């Protein structure tokens, strides 16, 4: 009631004018009154039918119903189960009350009465339980409408419904039973369960416990697998909800019905080359399932990794790779989104799984005479596709194939032999018989003549994967020579040099056209060079062998027409020429390069390139391992229509081509960050010590024995000369640095001041540090002393303690004895029968003694008494002599014994 | 792998009595002493043989859930579809400061809660489960006899009172872990044979296998007394 009145308030507020709805209000009120108080069954049925109509047709009706109707209809559902027609009517009215009415007119921010009604109804968990109980009713419509109501509630208040259903025992069981019901009900139940299982792990588990997997797969089979309709899509969506981030359910699927039924959905049957939109969506959803299984579970689950590996093994055992290759590589008539998705799955299937890596590398495709390795086919996709998405997806396969797979890399690298045929003559169609490497090198060179470096940069990307972290492959690639584009133009060219040339060509092309279309060619080629030169002095050497290379690279770093990213990557490449430089040859060693950087670019400006690049979108954007948006009915439709969602990507707010985001993955970004740190350190190192050739031990400056003065002077002179030239060099370097500083000072005055004071501060700090470390040494010695003392005291204390302990033990044992004795005494006192005689004896003894004692005393007393008696007698005789009445005098004495002496005194 | 029957089990009982460990011991033959409460095995499957019949067991560890409040109501959802249940309690005192508390404290902390709760678990099961669900009472952690708080006789008596099977197990040493699951399976097989369970009704948590099965039990004589019944 309270809810209803509040609701009325909201209604009034929203519409501002209650009068406009008063007619609906009173009409609905009257109908409700007829339903609850009517006598004639027919009249009540009519009333409910009328109510349904008005609620279905007008928002005002929905509002009015929401304000008053729920208690009445819930009453009907509860009390009048036997009257099927009434129950149906009530349910149908509820469905209408919860279904939004589309009105083009009116402001869109208006309150939706249907939404408010769902909110009202879902608040009462009792209503949910009542609705669930209706699912057991015989009548088809009752079950059908009930499911619709529950689905409507779930769409608007999923959490509340999930909680309510969980708290009702057998709630989910009832819903699961609906999957076995007749088709219409089953389809409704599928939708309902899909909503119910979204992000609700407990419900997912219970649904699976109730045998959801078996039911889902049997429905899909019934519906024709991937050729089936939207029901198959719904099944897959439910399946994906059950498996997403839920390792437990994945294990269950694997251990019970297995992955076979899932994989069979991916199997393309018959000669149907047509991919309807529905079929595409179904297949995409099934690939999503595969993908979820290959992710293993939620990020937090420790079981995830082992589960992932097991899933991949089992999927591969079930020939998943064949089906994926069919979809992603061999079905060129399949929609591009599907091909890309299948290619990504292939990449994920082999990632970190040695057995699957081997399986992919040995897989061949095609008919008898036209067989070729699957990897070659995938490479062809990379080189030829017109879709950037497909290039990225196929590139993903090679990236994962080469990751931590030195054998695989070596295998691919071993085929890197230029095709003997004149490269320009061989068209792409003739590459079927080429080896992998030949095709790759062919692709690299192919586009040059067309003035288009598209295929070149794609080939470069593949080469990058082959060389990554593999010094053997890097060395091998350094040996490769390519024929000149036109034999007449000269000698063969080293692969590395060719690639650098393309890098240069790419910038000139861009300059000519002035468009940004090529902006990903240079970054991709730079990525290859950075990967190649990393930790490979020979590659650095080879790069520097051609003088123009260094000049070009220096230009590129400061080129204003390049993007931030290109300048930064060029700076990294330049830095690699310093840090991985093992050469001692003059003009090519690390010092020379460092000097060149400082002279041509300026160190400050050089390091600034790193900072700019790190701040750029590609390097700074957060990159999740893989961002997967769950496929749902609403998202799949658009997904399948996408031929190539390049357009989708271009609206990002950065100057770099969107394709670079997947190419510059987190791994590469981190790698570059690591390199940057090394480069900075190495640069400081270069400037902080003289070249080794002038380092002289002072002892050598002394005149040697047997050395003549002349010789000595000559030697010293030579030494002074070298030192002189070194000083010259250092002065030169110093001048460059000062100039650099001055230049930056202009543009960043605060920076210079900062660095000047910094230097002073550094000096002070160094001194402080020295002092501090001395003090530390001192303190350390002191500490050691104190420690030894402490140890001594500790030993002493230990000894004392043990003494004390033995003392206290002794005391304790004494006390113990004492207690023991006391206790014994007590027992004795309480008097056991055995000791009573002793006591009697003692008693007797004591008594005897006491008697003896008292007897002696008595004797003494008697003697005393005798003496007194005689005294009295003598005195009495004397008194009677004196005429005193002795008897009278003695009378009082008997009464007052205490005063015998008075008497004596009276005498 | 083909099997004659598939049985669905659930493991119920208070938290901390070792349900997940028992399941892990049965399915993976290993013991994991420190078990994260929130993330568990949750589900396991294994083949066993009862009287020469291959039987597939699917076992749900129902305890893995977030809040204690919702814990019971979620567990209830599993009852109806289960053919067997292992009702587990902890025979030891559940001293929560294990290791750090002195002997004296242990004496003060002796609690038999998990045993005392058995009756309420059973009541729950009676209310929501199939009436013929085979329940085996399991006194777990019997390797920790020095901390025993519930005697074996008490456990046996409880099971006898309710007409259930009983075993003491140790998920740590694997003692009786396997027997606990097989004993329950034997009981279900016996129920099927006696016609108490209708194996064709899948909602009881029993499924007839693809390979064999279908009526084979009805004609085959005795069912092995695997494990036997305590009582």
Interface residues (C-beta under 8 A of the other chain):
Chain A: X166 X167 X169 X170 X171 X172 X173 X202 X205 X206 X209 X210 X211 X248 X249 X251 X252 X255 X256 X300 X301 X302 X303
Chain B: X8 X36 X39 X41 X42 X43 X44 X45 X58 X60 X64 X65 X70 X73 X74 X76 X77 X78 X79 X80 X81 X127 X128 X202
